[in-house]
């Protein structure tokens, strides 16, 4: 059994962490601490293999505790717990070589899986008996900075072909074959009251928020920075509807937690490094076309695509977000896209309805409501005008043989 100490200053959370079935993954809790100083004393006494540490504790904070533990017990695996408002602390913790971190509120399954990965690394290290093998196990966990750098450098053309092929195998990149590459680009236009972040902290926040969301739909996830304000996300997920939803969830989360709006595009991958590179080039072209719009129109388009399910979404609401008049925004949208605001909104809603139709359990009325229509009659009329047939006819014709076509 591997020995673990739990350190958290909130008794209720600490008790909850201790109550999990740690024995199922080969872990026993040997001590608990309510502050950093107590945790350090217990670590010296108990010599644990693992520690689960709240990053924000009294007397001796989590960062100082981590520094002390790494100095005294360099092979102890540290998993930290932090909130969205503690990214600066978490960023420093990663510099100190902690194994992983968990966001509050803690998801029990995620926590158990994370500690199990740490246990696997410890077991591998014990079997091989070398620091080299231990480091390779960490690289294989998918959170390695080296792996992020490899993918980023390859996609940006900074890696020689021979080196690329070698590292592609070393990092087991074939696990993403058949999965998806997503590109995320922040919009330059932001409201004046949007929170300010330094570049490093923003990058850290984006990567970790994206990874937390993506873990719910894909076993293998890798998030990495590209050009300034641009990030990549590799997923082993193969269901296009799942990836569509993930893109929307990601945009919403970044807007909610960071006050930033972004564009997200994605493409399915083949099975080798060249396919990955080609997908990146293709998606970059798509982003370039979007970003040829003025920031004002791009912001409006992005806002519309995030809020189309709101039955009452209007030109006035979007204009209020950008602090311009509805008439001016309407003119700019028409000038740059060739479409009216109403056209763009209808397209977003019908696109969503097409995605939802892939679920045979959803009725047309439910699809209509989820796509932003307050009336099935209005939905059917809009659908027929754009697609040429009614929703029911479209669904029957396209899905009758078990296949799906757009």
C-alpha positions as CSV (number, residue, x, y, z in Angstrom):
1,X,0.0,0.0,0.0
2,X,1.1,3.5,-0.7
3,X,1.0,6.0,2.2
4,X,-0.8,9.3,1.8
5,X,-1.3,12.4,3.9
6,X,-4.4,14.7,3.4
7,X,-3.9,18.4,4.2
8,X,-6.9,20.8,4.0
9,X,-8.0,23.5,6.5
10,X,-11.7,22.9,5.9
11,X,-12.8,20.0,8.2
12,X,-15.8,19.0,6.0
13,X,-13.7,18.8,2.8
14,X,-10.9,17.0,4.7
15,X,-13.3,14.4,6.1
16,X,-14.8,13.9,2.6
17,X,-11.4,13.3,1.0
18,X,-10.4,10.9,3.7
19,X,-13.7,8.9,3.4
20,X,-13.1,7.8,-0.2
21,X,-12.2,4.2,-0.9
22,X,-8.5,4.7,-1.2
23,X,-7.7,1.0,-0.5
24,X,-9.2,0.2,-3.9
25,X,-6.3,1.8,-5.6
26,X,-3.6,0.7,-3.2
27,X,-3.5,3.8,-0.9
28,X,-3.9,4.2,2.8
29,X,-4.3,7.5,4.7
30,X,-1.7,7.7,7.4
31,X,-2.4,11.2,8.6
32,X,-4.5,14.3,8.2
33,X,-3.5,18.0,8.7
34,X,-5.5,21.2,9.1
35,X,-2.7,23.6,8.1
36,X,0.6,23.7,6.3
37,X,2.8,23.6,9.4
38,X,1.1,20.5,10.7
39,X,1.3,18.8,7.3
40,X,5.0,19.4,7.2
41,X,5.6,18.0,10.6
42,X,3.5,14.9,9.8
43,X,5.3,14.4,6.5
44,X,8.7,14.4,8.2
45,X,7.3,11.9,10.7
46,X,5.4,9.6,8.4
47,X,7.5,9.8,5.2
48,X,4.5,9.5,2.9
49,X,4.6,8.4,-0.8
50,X,1.8,10.8,-1.7
51,X,0.3,14.0,-0.3
52,X,-3.1,15.6,-1.2
53,X,-2.7,19.3,-0.4
54,X,-5.0,22.3,-0.4
55,X,-2.9,25.1,-2.0
56,X,-4.5,27.8,0.3
57,X,-3.9,26.9,3.9
58,X,-3.1,29.0,7.1
59,X,0.2,29.2,9.0
60,X,2.3,27.6,6.2
61,X,0.6,28.0,2.8
62,X,0.5,25.3,0.2
63,X,3.3,26.7,-1.9
64,X,5.7,27.0,1.0
65,X,4.7,23.5,2.1
66,X,5.4,22.1,-1.4
67,X,8.9,23.7,-1.4
68,X,9.7,22.1,1.9
69,X,8.4,18.7,1.0
70,X,10.3,18.7,-2.4
71,X,13.4,19.6,-0.5
72,X,13.0,16.9,2.3
73,X,11.1,14.2,0.3
74,X,11.9,14.7,-3.3
75,X,10.2,11.5,-4.4
76,X,6.9,12.3,-2.7
77,X,4.1,12.7,-5.2
78,X,2.1,15.9,-4.6
79,X,-1.5,16.5,-5.8
80,X,-2.8,20.0,-5.1
81,X,-6.3,21.3,-4.9
82,X,-7.1,24.8,-6.1
83,X,-10.0,27.1,-7.2
84,X,-10.4,29.0,-10.4
85,X,-9.3,32.1,-8.4
86,X,-6.0,30.6,-7.4
87,X,-4.4,30.0,-10.8
88,X,-1.3,32.1,-9.8
89,X,-0.7,29.7,-6.9
90,X,-1.3,26.7,-9.0
91,X,1.1,28.0,-11.7
92,X,3.8,28.4,-9.1
93,X,3.1,24.9,-7.8
94,X,3.7,23.4,-11.2
95,X,7.1,25.1,-11.3
96,X,7.9,23.1,-8.2
97,X,7.1,19.9,-10.0
98,X,3.9,18.8,-8.4
99,X,2.3,15.8,-10.0
100,X,-1.1,17.2,-10.8
101,X,-3.9,19.5,-9.5
102,X,-7.6,19.2,-9.0
103,X,-10.1,22.1,-9.3
104,X,-12.7,22.9,-6.6
105,X,-15.3,21.7,-6.2
106,X,-13.6,18.4,-6.2
107,X,-15.0,15.6,-8.4
108,X,-14.4,12.3,-6.6
109,X,-13.9,10.2,-9.7
110,X,-11.4,12.7,-11.1
111,X,-9.5,12.8,-7.8
112,X,-9.4,9.0,-7.6
113,X,-8.2,8.7,-11.2
114,X,-5.5,11.4,-10.6
115,X,-4.1,9.7,-7.5
116,X,-4.3,6.3,-9.3
117,X,-2.0,7.8,-12.0
118,X,0.4,8.9,-9.3
119,X,0.3,5.4,-7.8
120,X,1.1,3.9,-11.3
121,X,4.1,6.2,-11.6
122,X,5.3,5.2,-8.1
123,X,4.9,1.5,-9.0
124,X,6.7,2.0,-12.3
125,X,9.5,3.8,-10.6
126,X,9.8,1.0,-8.0
127,X,9.8,-1.7,-10.7
128,X,12.5,0.0,-12.8
129,X,14.4,1.5,-10.0
130,X,15.6,4.5,-11.9
131,X,14.8,8.2,-12.1
132,X,14.8,8.0,-15.9
133,X,11.9,5.5,-16.0
134,X,10.0,7.6,-13.5
135,X,10.4,10.7,-15.7
136,X,9.2,8.7,-18.8
137,X,6.1,7.6,-16.9
138,X,5.4,11.3,-16.1
139,X,5.8,12.2,-19.8
140,X,3.3,9.4,-20.7
141,X,0.7,10.9,-18.3
142,X,-0.3,13.4,-21.0
143,X,0.4,16.5,-18.8
144,X,4.1,16.7,-19.6
145,X,5.4,20.1,-20.6
146,X,7.7,18.3,-23.1
147,X,4.8,16.8,-24.9
148,X,3.0,20.2,-25.1
149,X,6.2,21.8,-26.5
150,X,6.6,19.0,-29.1
151,X,3.1,19.4,-30.5
152,X,3.3,23.2,-30.5
153,X,6.7,23.3,-32.2
154,X,5.6,20.7,-34.8
155,X,2.4,22.5,-35.8
156,X,4.2,25.9,-35.9
157,X,6.9,24.4,-38.2
158,X,9.8,24.7,-35.7
159,X,10.7,21.0,-35.7
160,X,12.8,19.0,-38.2
161,X,11.0,16.1,-39.9
162,X,13.3,13.5,-38.6
163,X,13.0,14.8,-35.0
164,X,9.3,15.0,-35.4
165,X,8.8,11.4,-36.4
166,X,11.0,10.2,-33.5
167,X,9.1,12.2,-30.9
168,X,5.7,11.4,-32.4
169,X,6.4,7.8,-31.4
170,X,8.0,8.6,-28.1
171,X,5.0,10.6,-27.0
172,X,2.5,8.0,-28.2
173,X,0.7,10.5,-30.4
174,X,-1.1,7.8,-32.3
175,X,-3.6,7.7,-29.4
176,X,-5.2,10.7,-30.9
177,X,-5.7,9.1,-34.3
178,X,-9.3,9.4,-35.4
179,X,-9.8,12.0,-32.7
180,X,-10.0,15.8,-33.1
181,X,-7.9,18.8,-33.2
182,X,-9.6,22.0,-31.9
183,X,-8.1,25.5,-32.4
184,X,-9.1,28.3,-30.1
185,X,-8.5,32.0,-30.8
186,X,-9.3,34.8,-28.5
187,X,-11.1,37.9,-30.0
188,X,-9.1,41.1,-29.8
189,X,-12.3,43.1,-29.1
190,X,-13.2,42.9,-25.4
191,X,-15.4,45.0,-23.1
192,X,-13.5,47.5,-21.0
193,X,-14.5,45.8,-17.8
194,X,-13.1,42.4,-18.8
195,X,-10.5,41.2,-16.2
196,X,-6.8,41.7,-17.0
197,X,-4.4,38.7,-17.1
198,X,-0.7,38.6,-17.8
199,X,0.1,36.4,-20.7
200,X,1.6,33.5,-18.7
201,X,-1.3,33.4,-16.2
202,X,-3.9,33.6,-19.0
203,X,-2.2,30.7,-20.9
204,X,-2.2,28.6,-17.7
205,X,-5.8,29.3,-17.0
206,X,-7.0,28.5,-20.5
207,X,-5.0,25.2,-20.7
208,X,-6.4,24.0,-17.4
209,X,-10.0,25.1,-17.9
210,X,-10.0,23.4,-21.4
211,X,-8.5,20.2,-20.0
212,X,-11.0,20.0,-17.2
213,X,-13.9,20.3,-19.6
214,X,-12.4,17.9,-22.2
215,X,-11.7,15.2,-19.7
216,X,-15.5,14.6,-19.4
217,X,-15.7,13.4,-23.1
218,X,-12.3,12.0,-23.9
219,X,-9.8,9.7,-22.3
220,X,-6.8,11.3,-23.9
221,X,-6.6,15.1,-23.8
222,X,-3.7,17.5,-24.5
223,X,-4.0,21.3,-24.4
224,X,-1.1,23.4,-25.7
225,X,-0.3,27.0,-26.6
226,X,0.3,28.1,-30.2
227,X,0.6,31.7,-31.4
228,X,-0.3,34.5,-29.1
229,X,-3.9,34.2,-28.1
230,X,-4.2,30.8,-29.8
231,X,-4.4,27.4,-28.3
232,X,-4.7,23.8,-29.5
233,X,-6.7,20.9,-28.0
234,X,-6.1,17.3,-29.0
235,X,-8.9,14.8,-28.1
236,X,-9.2,11.1,-28.5
237,X,-13.0,11.5,-28.8
238,X,-14.4,10.5,-32.2
239,X,-18.1,11.5,-32.0
240,X,-18.6,14.8,-33.9
241,X,-21.6,15.8,-31.9
242,X,-19.7,15.5,-28.7
243,X,-16.9,17.7,-30.1
244,X,-19.5,20.3,-31.3
245,X,-20.9,20.5,-27.8
246,X,-17.4,20.6,-26.2
247,X,-16.6,23.6,-28.4
248,X,-19.7,25.5,-27.1
249,X,-19.0,24.5,-23.5
250,X,-15.4,25.7,-23.8
251,X,-16.4,29.1,-25.1
252,X,-19.0,29.5,-22.4
253,X,-16.5,28.5,-19.6
254,X,-13.8,30.9,-20.8
255,X,-16.3,33.7,-21.0
256,X,-17.7,32.9,-17.5
257,X,-14.4,32.4,-15.7
258,X,-12.0,34.7,-17.7
259,X,-14.3,37.3,-19.2
260,X,-12.9,36.5,-22.6
261,X,-14.7,35.6,-25.9
262,X,-13.1,33.3,-28.4
263,X,-13.6,31.4,-31.7
264,X,-13.3,27.6,-31.7
265,X,-13.0,25.4,-34.8
266,X,-12.3,21.7,-35.1
267,X,-11.4,18.9,-37.6
268,X,-11.1,15.2,-37.3
269,X,-7.6,13.6,-37.6
270,X,-6.1,10.8,-39.5
271,X,-3.5,8.5,-37.9
272,X,-0.1,10.2,-38.4
273,X,1.9,13.4,-37.7
274,X,1.4,14.7,-41.3
275,X,-2.4,14.5,-40.8
276,X,-2.1,16.5,-37.6
277,X,-0.1,19.1,-39.4
278,X,-2.5,19.3,-42.3
279,X,-5.5,19.6,-39.9
280,X,-3.7,22.5,-38.2
281,X,-3.1,24.3,-41.5
282,X,-6.7,23.8,-42.6
283,X,-8.1,25.1,-39.3
284,X,-5.8,28.1,-39.4
285,X,-7.2,29.0,-42.8
286,X,-10.8,28.8,-41.3
287,X,-9.8,31.0,-38.4
288,X,-8.1,33.5,-40.8
289,X,-11.4,33.8,-42.7
290,X,-13.3,34.5,-39.5
291,X,-10.7,36.9,-38.3
292,X,-10.9,38.9,-41.5
293,X,-14.1,40.3,-40.0
294,X,-13.7,43.4,-37.9
295,X,-13.5,42.7,-34.2
296,X,-16.9,44.2,-33.7
297,X,-18.7,41.9,-36.1
298,X,-16.7,38.9,-35.0
299,X,-17.6,39.6,-31.4
300,X,-21.3,39.9,-32.4
301,X,-21.1,36.7,-34.4
302,X,-19.5,34.8,-31.5
303,X,-22.0,36.1,-29.0
304,X,-24.9,35.1,-31.3
305,X,-23.5,31.6,-31.7
306,X,-23.2,31.2,-27.9
307,X,-26.7,32.5,-27.1
308,X,-28.9,31.3,-30.0
309,X,-30.8,29.0,-27.6
310,X,-32.2,32.1,-25.8
311,X,-35.7,32.5,-27.3
312,X,-35.6,36.3,-26.8
313,X,-32.1,36.9,-28.3
314,X,-32.3,40.2,-30.3
315,X,-30.1,42.6,-32.2
316,X,-30.6,45.1,-29.4
317,X,-29.2,42.6,-26.8
318,X,-26.1,42.0,-28.9
319,X,-25.6,45.7,-29.6
320,X,-25.9,46.5,-25.9
321,X,-23.0,44.0,-25.2
322,X,-20.8,45.9,-27.7
323,X,-22.0,49.4,-26.7
324,X,-23.1,50.4,-30.2
325,X,-26.5,51.2,-31.7
326,X,-28.5,48.3,-33.2
327,X,-28.7,50.2,-36.5
328,X,-24.9,50.5,-36.8
329,X,-24.3,46.9,-35.8
330,X,-26.9,45.7,-38.4
331,X,-25.2,47.7,-41.1
332,X,-21.7,46.3,-40.2
333,X,-23.0,42.7,-40.1
334,X,-24.6,43.0,-43.5
335,X,-21.6,44.8,-45.0
336,X,-19.1,42.2,-43.9
337,X,-21.0,38.9,-44.0
338,X,-23.6,39.7,-46.7
339,X,-26.2,38.4,-44.3
340,X,-28.6,40.1,-41.9
341,X,-28.6,39.6,-38.2
342,X,-31.7,37.5,-38.6
343,X,-30.1,35.3,-41.2
344,X,-27.1,34.6,-38.9
345,X,-29.4,33.8,-36.0
346,X,-31.5,31.5,-38.1
347,X,-28.4,29.7,-39.5
348,X,-27.0,29.1,-35.9
349,X,-30.4,27.8,-34.7
350,X,-30.9,25.5,-37.7
351,X,-27.3,24.2,-37.5
352,X,-28.0,23.3,-33.8
353,X,-31.3,21.6,-34.8
354,X,-29.5,19.4,-37.3
355,X,-27.0,18.4,-34.7
356,X,-29.8,17.5,-32.2
357,X,-31.6,15.5,-34.9
358,X,-28.9,12.9,-34.6
359,X,-30.4,11.9,-31.3
360,X,-33.5,9.8,-32.2
361,X,-34.9,10.1,-28.7
362,X,-35.4,13.8,-29.1
363,X,-38.8,14.9,-30.4
364,X,-39.1,17.8,-32.9
365,X,-40.8,19.9,-30.2
366,X,-37.8,19.4,-27.9
367,X,-35.3,20.2,-30.7
368,X,-37.2,23.3,-31.5
369,X,-37.0,24.6,-28.0
370,X,-33.4,23.7,-27.5
371,X,-32.5,25.5,-30.7
372,X,-34.0,28.7,-29.5
373,X,-37.5,28.7,-30.9
374,X,-40.5,29.5,-28.7
375,X,-42.9,27.9,-31.2
376,X,-42.6,24.6,-33.2
377,X,-44.6,26.3,-35.9
378,X,-41.9,29.1,-36.3
379,X,-39.2,26.5,-36.2
380,X,-40.7,24.4,-38.9
381,X,-41.2,27.4,-41.1
382,X,-37.6,28.6,-40.7
383,X,-36.3,25.1,-41.2
384,X,-38.2,24.5,-44.4
385,X,-37.2,28.0,-45.8
386,X,-33.5,27.2,-45.2
387,X,-33.4,23.4,-45.9
388,X,-36.3,23.1,-48.5
389,X,-38.2,20.4,-46.5
390,X,-39.9,20.1,-43.1
391,X,-37.9,18.9,-40.1
392,X,-39.8,15.6,-40.0
393,X,-39.3,15.0,-43.7
394,X,-35.6,15.9,-43.4
395,X,-35.1,13.6,-40.5
396,X,-36.9,10.7,-42.2
397,X,-35.0,11.0,-45.4
398,X,-31.6,11.5,-43.9
399,X,-31.8,9.0,-41.1
400,X,-34.0,6.3,-42.5
401,X,-31.1,4.1,-43.6
402,X,-29.2,4.6,-40.4
403,X,-26.8,7.1,-41.9
404,X,-26.4,10.8,-41.4
405,X,-25.7,13.4,-44.1
406,X,-25.8,17.1,-44.0
